[in-house]
Amino acid sequence: MEKDQDYLNLLRKINSQPNSSQRMLANDLGYSLGKINYLLNALKLKGMVKIKNFRMNQNKINYIYVLTPKGISKKTRLTLNFMKRKMQEYEELKKEISKNK
């Protein structure tokens, strides 16, 4: 489940900032550079992210990360699962609070 949250965080960040470097992604998400590399490679192998190399670009943008349709679908499913878990937690907390009143 923690890995799903890591994937969701990374997919959301890539979706909003596809030009980010791995170092920027790691910094923004609070992950190590190695963890970002591992997650990106896993997402690439699963066909959820395309990594485009632009080394010859004068702006020195090395890579752009693009969500594939499969990646967008996975991000949506992970988001829905996250929301369901949070709603369940909310309902449990509500019940607990009402018991203690």
ABEGO torsion letter per residue (X at the ends): XAAAAAAAAAAAAAAABAABBAAAAAAAAGBBAAAAAAAAAAAAAAGABBBBBAAABAAGBABBBBBBAAAAAAAAAAAAAAAAAAAAAAAAAAAAAAAAX
